[in-house]
Amino acid sequence: MKPNLSGNLPSEGPGDTPRNAARGGRTSALRLAAGGGGGPWSNLDRPPLNAGALRRALLGEDGLWTELEVVDETGSTNTDLVERVRRGEAEEGTLLIAERQTAGRGRLDRGWVAPARSGLFFSFVLRPGPEIPVRRLGWLPLLAGVATATALSRAAGVDTALKWPNDLLATVDGEERKIGGILAERIGDLEHGAVVVGIGLNVSLRADELPVPGAGSLLLAGAAGTDRDPLLRAVLRSIDRWYRRWRDAEGDAAACGLQETYAAGCATLGRQVRAELPGGTAEEGEAVAIDGDGQLVLNIGGGVLETVDAGDIVHLRPAG
């Protein structure tokens, strides 16, 4: 991951990078499981989200969020919202949050499962409208990444980076670890359709609870706090701000500052990477840029640049 560039904490704006927003000299996280016991966590240790307080804080005439529901358990919030959109039952700004997912999905249909109330698992509906060129819709998961990383850096004090296209990274015991992921699904045509964006974040997971090797959590990354209510409020407010900037700019990521901010917070750029592409092919090179449509630009040698619009990216080593 790139070095921490944080100094004084600025007010959030298009030029702020996720890692610039991290608090210098953050405190260690409270280890909620006293003595490190392996038993189940109680409601005191991992309290449920306060749906009423979240609605009062987030829903309003001037904001993006129009409906907020918290459920104890579901298979996948993304799957549930996609079905609602197809039935015509979910307007823009509809939020579905689960205390636990039993069939959460990431990219390539990889599973995303964690103990109840140990993370933030939610999906929401966006309807950008026909004025946004279809090629620019690929910025939506990247926008969600910028907004989430910036909010976590501020609210949790954890230096958070982005891995193209949709992973959130933090440092745990000196190693780059994935603490969250983003999944976007488009439904219907551009004029009447929608995009459902899902986000999963590991918040209070201990090392013995991590779903896969290479995963991490805010707790393990030294978060100043793991109270999910303020973390979720911070993330959702940040998404609201960035989405309105992007939409007001008709999806132009350069004009609204999104392209610059994403690049500044992206741990993939400047790295030698392997892009594992759909169809089983792969390309290796140095990740040198994010283009105007949100695609990753690779220098594969000999002055040849290739763009990648979808794929699994493996960080190999720093460039040079």
MITORLUM-500853 format. One record per residue (C-alpha): residue in three letters; z, x, y. Coordinates in steps of 0.25 Angstrom, whole numbers, plus 2048, in hexadecimal, padded with zeros to 3 digits. Example, Ala and Ser with C-alpha at 12.3 -4.5 7.8 and 13.67 -1.06 7.14 Angstrom:
BEGIN
ALA81F8317EE
SER81D8377FC
//
This chain:
BEGIN
MET800800800
LYS7FE80480E
PRO80A80A816
ASN81280081E
LEU80D7FF82C
SER8187F6832
GLY81F7F983F
ASN8257EF848
LEU8237E1843
PRO8187DB84B
SER8157CC84D
GLU80B7C7842
GLY7FD7C7847
PRO7EF7CA841
GLY7F17D9843
ASP7FE7DA83B
THR7FD7DF82D
PRO8057DA822
ARG80C7E8820
ASN80D7EA82F
ALA8167DE82F
ALA8207E4825
ARG82E7E682B
GLY8327F582C
GLY83F7F8825
ARG8407EC81D
THR84C7E9815
SER84D7E9806
ALA84C7DB7FF
LEU8587D57FA
ARG8587D67EA
LEU85B7C77E7
ALA85E7C97D9
ALA86B7D07DA
GLY86D7DA7CF
GLY85F7D97CA
GLY8627CF7C0
GLY8567C97B8
GLY85B7BA7B8
PRO8547AF7C0
TRP8557AE7CF
SER85C7A37D5
ASN85979A7E0
LEU8627A27E9
ASP85A7AF7E5
ARG84C7A97E6
PRO84E79C7EE
PRO8437917EE
LEU83A7907FA
ASN83E786805
ALA83277D806
GLY838774811
ALA83B78081A
LEU82D786817
ARG82677981B
ARG82E779828
ALA82B78782B
LEU81C787828
LEU816779829
GLY811774836
GLU80676F83E
ASP80177D844
GLY802785837
LEU7FA78782A
TRP804781821
THR80377281E
GLU80A770811
LEU814778809
GLU8197757FB
VAL82377D7F3
VAL82377B7E4
ASP82C7817DA
GLU8227857D0
THR8137847CE
GLY80878B7C6
SER8007907D2
THR80178C7E1
ASN7F27907E3
THR7EE7877D7
ASP7F677B7DC
LEU7F077C7EA
VAL7E277E7E5
GLU7E47717DE
ARG7E976A7EA
VAL7DE76F7F2
ARG7D476A7E8
ARG7DA75C7E8
GLY7DA75C7F8
GLU7E975D7F9
ALA7EC76A800
GLU7E876C80F
GLU7E8779816
GLY7F677F817
THR7FC77980A
LEU806782804
LEU80B7827F5
ILE81678C7F2
ALA81C78E7E4
GLU82A7937E1
ARG8237987D3
GLN8157987CE
THR8137987BF
ALA80479B7C0
GLY8027A27CD
ARG7F47A97CE
GLY7EF7B57D6
ARG7E27BB7D7
LEU7D97BB7CA
ASP7E37B07C5
ARG7EE7BA7C3
GLY7FC7B47C1
TRP8077B47CB
VAL8147B07C6
ALA8227B37CB
PRO8307AD7CA
ALA8347A07D1
ARG8377A27E0
SER8347B17DF
GLY8287B17E8
LEU81F7A97F1
PHE8147A17EA
PHE80B7987F3
SER7FD7937F6
PHE7F778D802
VAL7EA786806
LEU7E178B811
ARG7D4783816
PRO7CD78D81F
GLY7C2784822
PRO7B3785823
GLU7B478E830
ILE7B979A827
PRO7AD7A1820
VAL7AF7A1811
ARG7AE7B0810
ARG7BB7B1819
LEU7C37A880F
GLY7C67B5807
TRP7CF7B9812
LEU7D97AE80F
PRO7E17B6804
LEU7E07C280C
LEU7E67BA818
ALA7F17B580F
GLY7F47C380B
VAL7F57C881A
ALA7FE7BD81E
THR8077BE812
ALA8087CD812
THR80B7CD821
ALA8167C281F
LEU81D7C9814
SER81D7D681C
ARG8247CF827
ALA82D7C581F
ALA8317CE813
GLY8307DB81A
VAL8277E080E
ASP81B7E9811
THR8107E080B
ALA8017E5809
LEU7F57DE804
LYS7EC7E17F8
TRP7DE7DB7FA
PRO7DB7D07F7
ASN7E87C97F5
ASP7F47D17F1
LEU8017D47F9
LEU8077E17F6
ALA8157E87F9
THR81B7F57F5
VAL8267F47EA
ASP82D8017E6
GLY8218097EC
GLU8168027E5
GLU80C7F87EA
ARG80F7EA7E4
LYS8097DC7E5
ILE8137D27EA
GLY8097C77ED
GLY7FB7C17EB
ILE7F27B77F1
LEU7E87AE7EB
ALA7DE7A57F2
GLU7D579A7EC
ARG7CA7937F4
ILE7C87847F0
GLY7BC77C7F5
ASP7B177F7FF
LEU7B378680D
GLU7B4779815
HIS7BD77080D
GLY7C377B804
ALA7D0783804
VAL7D6790800
VAL7E37907F8
VAL7EB79D7FA
GLY7F67A17F1
ILE8017AC7F4
GLY80B7B17EA
LEU8167BB7EE
ASN8207C27E6
VAL82D7C17EF
SER83A7C37E7
LEU8357C87D9
ARG83D7D37D3
ALA8367DE7CC
ASP8387D87BE
GLU8327CB7C3
LEU8257D07C8
PRO8197CA7C1
VAL8107D67BF
PRO8117E57C0
GLY80D7E97CF
ALA8137DD7D5
GLY81F7DD7DF
SER8277D37E8
LEU82C7D37F6
LEU83A7D57F0
LEU8367E27E9
ALA82E7E77F5
GLY83B7E67FD
ALA83A7D9805
ALA8447D6810
GLY8467C980A
THR8407C07FF
ASP8437B2804
ARG8367AB801
ASP8377A080C
PRO8357A9818
LEU82B7B2811
LEU8237A680E
ARG8247A181C
ALA81F7AE821
VAL8137AF818
LEU80F7A181B
ARG8107A282A
SER8087AF829
ILE7FD7A8821
ASP7FC79D82B
ARG7FA7A7836
TRP7F07B082F
TYR7E87A482A
ARG7E779D838
ARG7E27AA83E
TRP7D87AC833
ARG7D379E834
ASP7D279E843
ALA7C97AA842
GLU7C07A2838
GLY7C47AB82D
ASP7C17B8834
ALA7CB7C282F
ALA7C87CD839
ALA7C97C3845
CYS7D77BE841
GLY7DC7CC83D
LEU7DD7C982E
GLN7D37D3829
GLU7DA7DF831
THR7E87DA82D
TYR7E47D981E
ALA7DE7E781E
ALA7EA7ED825
GLY7F47E781A
CYS7EB7E980E
ALA7EF7F4804
THR7E27F37FD
LEU7DA7FA809
GLY7D9809808
ARG7DC8097F9
GLN7D380C7EE
VAL7D27FF7E6
ARG7CB7F97DA
ALA7C57EB7DC
GLU7C57E47CF
LEU7BA7D97D2
PRO7B77CC7CC
GLY7AE7CE7C0
GLY7B57DA7BB
THR7AF7E57C4
ALA7B77EE7CD
GLU7B57F77D9
GLU7BD8037DE
GLY7BD8087EC
GLU7C68097F8
ALA7CA7FC7FF
VAL7C57FF80D
ALA7C57F1814
ILE7C67E2814
ASP7BA7DC819
GLY7B87D0822
ASP7B87C6816
GLY7C47CC810
GLN7BD7D4806
LEU7C27E2801
VAL7B87ED805
LEU7B87F97FB
ASN7B28077FD
ILE7AD80A7EF
GLY7A78187F3
GLY79B81D7F9
GLY79C815805
VAL79A8087FD
LEU7A37FC801
GLU7A67F07F8
THR7AD7E37FC
VAL7B67DC7F2
ASP7B87CD7F4
ALA7C07CB7E8
GLY7C77D37DD
ASP7D47DA7D8
ILE7D77E67E0
VAL7DE7F27DA
HIS7E47FC7E3
LEU7E180A7DE
ARG7E68147E8
PRO7E68177F7
ALA7D881B7FC
GLY7D682A7FE
//
